[in-house]
Amino acid sequence: MIDPKNILITGASSGIGQEVALLYAKEGINLVITGRNKERLLATAKTLEEKGAGVIVRVLDVTDQKAMAAFIAEVDKKTPLDLVIANAGIGVQSGDFKTLDEAAKATFEVNVFGVFNTVHPALAVMKERGRGQIALLSSLAGYIGLPSSPIYSASKNAVRAYGESLRAIHAPRGIEVNVICPGWVRSRITDRNQYQMPFFMEAPKAAKIIVKGLAKNKGRIAFPWPMVALIKFMTILPISWALKILGRVTMRGRS
């Protein structure tokens, strides 16, 4: 969508979400930002307001289905949403949880069900108007299981497949759906990684690619291109070869 006016971004207090919000912020733009950390969220809101944007802030957990649905419906009545970016996500590491089951549940609650909780109420209001745009944050890890992060890869694979299916369904209905698939980008998640991250990118650069891709309504916004090419090449190799190569550039044994 070109020049959306009313934009909602989850997980906007840091990383990609914050940088995308900063790019959109200017006079005449209304930004609705959510996150779990009140201090960081309010600091982001202040910067957005200084750039001239109208800002609505809500400390909100995307795993709270009822709260998300109520909030999106409430906001949409005041400022009909043009663009919703389901950006909130987490990445866990060994030691964050006692068991693999706990790590998997926590990751999917945010990365998959948190996306559902954002996308579904947004679709409901946009379908009534017959227009709107929804972007889902997946990852290049959603193309092939990374040895360094199997649970994260699985969650992002689900988001990618879901978003691509939604695009096919809703494009004839006037709703644009885009799947964002970054490689390793500076964030609170990647700051904790102890393994190599090829073609690492800073968040402001990633945000520019995303905003440009959304304006062009690209179905997949995948970057950086060298990593995209490498991942796509890995998907056509025998899986044993692909995992051996990926294992050399990352570190095995992470959740």
For each residue, the residues with C-beta under 8 A, 3 or more apart:
1: 4 82 83 132 133 176 214 215 217
2: 215
3: 215
4: 1 7 24 29 82 83 133
5: 28 29 30 82
6: 29 30 32 79 80 81 82 83
7: 4 21 24 29 30 31 32 81 82 83 84 85
8: 31 32 33 34 72 75 81 83 84 85 122
9: 12 17 20 21 31 32 33 34 84 85 87
10: 17 34 35 60 62 85 86 87 88 114 118
11: 14 15 17 34 35 62 87 88 89
12: 9 17 18 20 21 31 33 34 35 41 44 87
13: 17 18 33 35 36 37 40 41 43 44
14: 11 17 18 35 37 40 44 187 188
15: 11 18 19 185 186 187 188 189 203
16: 19 20 87 137 182 185 187 203 206 207 210
17: 9 10 11 12 13 14 20 21 33 35 85 87 88
18: 12 13 14 15 21 22 44 203
19: 15 16 22 23 203 204 206 207
20: 9 12 16 17 23 24 85 87 207 210 211
21: 7 9 12 17 18 24 25 31 33 44 48
22: 18 19 25 47 48 51 204 207
23: 19 20 207 208 211
24: 4 7 20 21 29 31 53 211
25: 21 22 29 31 47 48 51 52 53
26: 29 51 52 53
27: 52 53
28: 5 52
29: 4 5 6 7 24 25 26 52 53 54
30: 5 6 7 53 54 55 56 79
31: 7 8 9 12 21 24 25 48 53 54 55 56
32: 6 7 8 9 55 56 58 75 79 81
33: 8 9 12 13 17 21 41 44 45 48 55 56 57 58
34: 8 9 10 11 12 41 57 58 59 60 62 71 88
35: 10 11 12 13 14 17 40 41 44 59 60 88
36: 13 59 60 61
37: 13 14 40 41 59
38: 41 42 59
39: 42 43
40: 13 14 35 37 43 44
41: 12 13 33 34 35 37 38 44 45 57 59
42: 38 39 45 46 57
43: 13 39 40 46 47
44: 12 13 14 18 21 33 35 40 41 47 48
45: 33 41 42 48 49 55 57
46: 42 43 49 50
47: 22 25 43 44 50 51
48: 21 22 25 31 33 44 45 51 53 55
49: 45 46 52 53 54 55
50: 46 47
51: 22 25 26 47 48
52: 25 26 27 28 29 49
53: 24 25 26 27 29 30 31 48 49
54: 29 30 31 49 79
55: 30 31 32 33 45 48 49
56: 30 31 32 33 75 79
57: 33 34 41 42 45
58: 32 33 34 71
59: 34 35 36 37 38 41
60: 10 34 35 36 64 67 68 71
61: 36 64 67
62: 10 11 34 68 86 88 110 114 115 117 118
63: 109 110 113 114 117
64: 60 61 67 68 117
65: 68 69 113 116 117
66: 69 70
67: 60 61 64 70 71
68: 60 62 64 65 71 72 117 118 121
69: 65 66 72 73 117 120 121
70: 66 67 73 74
71: 34 58 60 67 68 74 75
72: 8 68 69 75 76 81 84 118 121 122 125
73: 69 70 76 77 121 124 125
74: 70 71 77 78
75: 8 32 56 71 72 78 79 81
76: 72 73 79 80 81 125
77: 73 74
78: 74 75
79: 6 30 32 54 56 75 76
80: 6 76 125 129
81: 6 7 8 32 72 75 76 84 122 125 126 132
82: 1 4 5 6 7 131 132 133
83: 1 4 6 7 8 132 133 134 135 214
84: 7 8 9 72 81 118 119 122 132 133 134 135
85: 7 8 9 10 17 20 134 135 137
86: 10 62 114 115 118 119 134 135 136 137
87: 9 10 11 12 16 17 20 135 137
88: 10 11 17 34 35 62 110 114 118 137
89: 11 110 111 114 137 155 189
90: 106 107 110 111 189
91: 107 149 152 189 190 192 193
92: 96 97 103 106 107 151 152 255
93: 96 192 193 254 255
94: 253 254 255
95:
96: 92 93 103 106 255
97: 92 100 102 103 106 255
98: 102
99: 102 103
100: 97 103 104 151 255
101: 104 105
102: 97 98 99 105 106
103: 92 96 97 99 100 106 107 151 255
104: 100 101 107 108 151 154 255
105: 101 102 108 109
106: 90 92 96 97 102 103 109 110
107: 90 91 92 103 104 110 111 151 152 155
108: 104 105 111 112 113 151 154 155 158
109: 63 105 106 112 113 114
110: 62 63 88 89 90 106 107 113 114
111: 89 90 107 108 114 115 152 155 156 158 159
112: 108 109 115 116 155 158 159
113: 63 65 108 109 110 116 117
114: 10 62 63 86 88 89 109 110 111 117 118
115: 62 86 111 112 118 119 136 137 159 162
116: 65 112 113 119 120
117: 62 63 64 65 68 69 113 114 120 121
118: 10 62 68 72 84 86 88 114 115 121 122
119: 84 86 115 116 122 123 134 136 166
120: 69 116 117 123 124
121: 68 69 72 73 117 118 124 125
122: 8 72 81 84 118 119 125 126 132 134
123: 119 120 126 127 134 166 170 175
124: 73 120 121 127 128
125: 72 73 76 80 81 121 122 128 129 132
126: 81 122 123 129 130 131 132 134 175
127: 123 124 130 170 173 175
128: 124 125
129: 80 125 126 132
130: 126 127 173 174 175
131: 82 126 174 175
132: 1 81 82 83 84 122 125 126 129 174 175 176
133: 1 4 82 83 84 175 176 177 178 214 217
134: 83 84 85 86 119 122 123 126 166 175 176 177 178
135: 83 84 85 86 87 177 178 179 180 210 214 221
136: 86 115 119 159 160 162 163 166 177 178 179 180
137: 16 85 86 87 88 89 115 159 180 182
138: 142 156 157 159 160 163 179 180 181
139: 142 152 153 156 160 181 182 183
140: 143 181 182 183 222 227 228 231
141: 144 145 146 149 152 153 156 157
142: 138 139 153 156 157 158 159 160 161 181
143: 140 157 160 181 231 232 234 235
144: 141 153 231 234 235 242 246
145: 141 150 153 154 157 243
146: 141 149 150 152 153 246 250
147: 150 243 246 247 250 251 252 253 254
148: 193 195 250 251 252 254
149: 91 141 146 152 153 254 255
150: 145 146 147 153 154 254 255
151: 92 100 103 104 107 108 154 155 255
152: 91 92 107 111 139 141 146 149 155 156 255
153: 139 141 142 144 145 146 149 150 156 157
154: 104 108 145 150 151 157 158
155: 89 107 108 111 112 151 152 158 159
156: 111 138 139 141 142 152 153 159 160 181
157: 138 141 142 143 145 153 154 160 161
158: 108 111 112 142 154 155 161 162
159: 111 112 115 136 137 138 142 155 156 162 163 179
160: 136 138 139 142 143 156 157 163 164 179 181
161: 142 157 158 164 165
162: 115 136 158 159 165 166
163: 136 138 159 160 166 167 177 178 179
164: 160 161 167 168 179 219 220
165: 161 162 168 169
166: 119 123 134 136 162 163 169 170 177
167: 163 164 170 171 176 177 178 179 219
168: 164 165 171
169: 165 166 173
170: 123 127 166 167 173 174 175 176 177
171: 167 168 175 176 177
172:
173: 127 130 169 170
174: 130 131 132 170
175: 123 126 127 130 131 132 133 134 170 171
176: 1 132 133 134 167 170 171 217
177: 133 134 135 136 163 166 167 170 171 219
178: 133 134 135 136 163 167 213 214 217 218 219 220 221
179: 135 136 138 159 160 163 164 167 219 220 221
180: 135 136 137 138 210 213 221
181: 138 139 140 142 143 156 160 220 221 222 223 228
182: 16 137 139 140 185 201 206 210 222 223
183: 139 140 197 198 199 200 201 223 224 227 228
184: 190 193 197 198 199 200 201 227
185: 15 16 182 190 200 201 202 203 206
186: 15 190 191 200 201 202 203
187: 14 15 16 190 191 203
188: 14 15 191 192
189: 15 89 90 91 192 193
190: 91 184 185 186 187 193 197 200
191: 186 187 188
192: 91 93 188 189
193: 91 93 148 184 189 190 197
194: 251
195: 148 250 251 254
196: 249 250 251
197: 183 184 190 193 200 250
198: 183 184 226 227 230 249
199: 183 184 224 226 227
200: 183 184 185 186 190 197
201: 182 183 184 185 186 205 206 223 224
202: 185 186 205 206
203: 15 16 18 19 185 186 187 206 207
204: 19 22 207 208
205: 201 202 208 209
206: 16 19 182 185 201 202 203 209 210 223
207: 16 19 20 22 23 203 204 210 211
208: 23 204 205 211 212
209: 205 206 212 213 221 223
210: 16 20 135 180 182 206 207 213 214 221
211: 20 23 24 207 208 214 215
212: 208 209 215 216
213: 178 180 209 210 216 218 221
214: 1 83 133 135 178 210 211 217 218 221
215: 1 2 3 211 212
216: 212 213
217: 1 133 176 178 214
218: 178 213 214 221
219: 164 167 177 178 179
220: 164 178 179 181
221: 135 178 179 180 181 209 210 213 214 218
222: 140 181 182 228
223: 181 182 183 201 206 209 227 228
224: 183 199 201 227 228
225: 228 229
226: 198 199 229 230
227: 140 183 184 198 199 223 224 230 231
228: 140 181 183 222 223 224 225 231 232
229: 225 226 232 233
230: 198 226 227 233 234
231: 140 143 144 227 228 234 235
232: 143 228 229 235 236
233: 229 230 236 237
234: 143 144 230 231 237 242 245 246
235: 143 144 231 232 242
236: 232 233
237: 233 234 241 242 245
238: 241 242
239: 242 243
240: 243 244
241: 237 238 244 245
242: 144 234 235 237 238 239 245 246
243: 145 147 239 240 246 247
244: 240 241 247 248
245: 234 237 241 242 248 249
246: 144 146 147 234 242 243 249 250
247: 147 243 244 250 252
248: 244 245
249: 196 198 245 246
250: 146 147 148 195 196 197 246 247
251: 147 148 194 195 196 254
252: 147 148 247
253: 94 147
254: 93 94 147 148 149 150 195 251
255: 92 93 94 96 97 100 103 104 149 150 151 152
